Amino acid sequence: EEGRAPCRIRRGGAGRRRNQADLHRALSLAPGRQTMNCVETQHHGDIVEIKLARAPVNALDPKLCNAAREALESAIHHGAHGIVLSGGPKVFSAGLDVPYLLSLGEQRDHLLLAWQSFFGLARALASSPVPVVAAIAGHAPAGGCVLTLCC
């Protein structure tokens, strides 16, 4: 886009410059992408599994964070005795969706909402009245690690 500084992405020691739209496409996180189910829930008796399901790496954007928080609140409301928060087989969550955050530019109100949704999920996990465990089968850097520590 005109007026935006290109982002630098490194691959195997060599780098090339990309604008933000290219960065979103490269990471399959296009701003207008529709994801029907970014969170899946499965009941195992009194235990509810909440699975982060936002391909490819469960990058945490407001939609995913809000959906996970709502799934947690719903499970507690419906009598779950325990919660399992899980992610993908290779990546639990790659952390915050940085390309999404960068796409917001100077829109401070949207940036604030993005951070509030992330910390809202973290707060809900940490203050849950029922036990919450993280099933970590893959990498969990940055924001993904924060969420696991809140369980």
SVG drawing of the C-alpha trace seen along z (x, -y; Angstrom):
<svg xmlns="http://www.w3.org/2000/svg" viewBox="-25 -8 47 47">
<polyline fill="none" stroke="black" stroke-width="0.4" points="0.0,0.0 1.1,-3.5 2.5,-5.3 3.4,-2.2 6.9,-1.1 7.7,2.4 8.4,5.2 11.5,7.2 11.1,11.0 14.1,13.3 14.2,16.8 17.3,18.9 19.6,15.9 18.4,14.2 15.8,11.5 13.4,9.6 11.2,6.7 7.4,7.1 4.7,4.7 2.1,5.5 -0.5,7.0 2.3,9.4 3.2,10.3 -0.5,11.2 -0.7,13.4 2.7,15.0 1.4,16.0 -2.1,17.0 -3.5,14.3 -5.2,12.0 -7.1,9.2 -10.4,10.2 -10.0,13.9 -13.1,15.6 -12.6,18.5 -15.8,20.2 -14.5,22.1 -11.4,20.6 -12.2,22.5 -13.5,26.1 -15.0,27.5 -15.3,31.2 -16.9,32.7 -15.2,35.5 -17.7,36.1 -17.4,33.2 -14.2,32.0 -14.4,29.6 -11.6,29.3 -11.3,25.9 -9.1,26.3 -7.5,23.3 -8.2,23.9 -7.0,20.9 -4.8,22.2 -2.0,22.2 -0.4,21.5 -3.2,20.3 -2.0,16.7 -3.9,14.8 -6.1,12.1 -9.2,10.6 -11.6,13.0 -9.7,16.1 -9.1,14.6 -12.7,13.6 -14.0,16.9 -11.7,18.8 -12.8,16.6 -16.5,17.1 -16.0,20.9 -14.4,20.9 -17.2,18.9 -19.8,21.1 -18.1,24.3 -18.0,23.0 -21.6,21.8 -22.8,25.2 -21.1,27.0 -17.7,28.1 -15.6,29.5 -12.4,28.9 -11.1,27.3 -8.3,28.4 -7.0,25.7 -5.3,27.2 -3.7,26.1 -2.2,27.8 0.0,30.8 3.1,28.8 2.2,25.4 0.1,24.7 0.0,21.1 2.6,18.9 1.5,16.0 0.0,12.7 -0.9,12.1 1.8,9.5 0.9,9.0 -2.7,8.2 -1.4,5.8 0.9,4.1 -2.0,3.8 -3.8,1.6 -1.2,-1.1 -2.1,-4.2 -5.7,-3.0 -5.2,-3.2 -8.8,-2.2 -8.4,1.1 -5.0,1.7 -6.5,1.2 -9.3,3.7 -6.8,6.2 -4.7,6.0 -7.9,6.1 -9.1,9.3 -5.8,11.0 -5.5,10.0 -9.2,10.7 -8.6,14.3 -5.5,14.5 -7.4,13.1 -10.3,15.5 -7.9,18.5 -6.1,17.3 -9.2,16.6 -11.3,19.6 -13.3,21.1 -12.6,24.6 -9.1,26.1 -7.7,25.2 -4.8,27.1 -2.9,26.4 -2.3,29.4 0.9,28.4 1.8,30.6 3.9,28.1 5.6,24.8 4.2,22.0 6.3,18.9 5.4,15.4 1.6,14.9 1.1,18.7 3.4,19.1 1.6,16.4 -1.7,18.3 -0.2,21.6 1.2,19.9 -2.3,18.6 -3.7,22.1"/>
</svg>
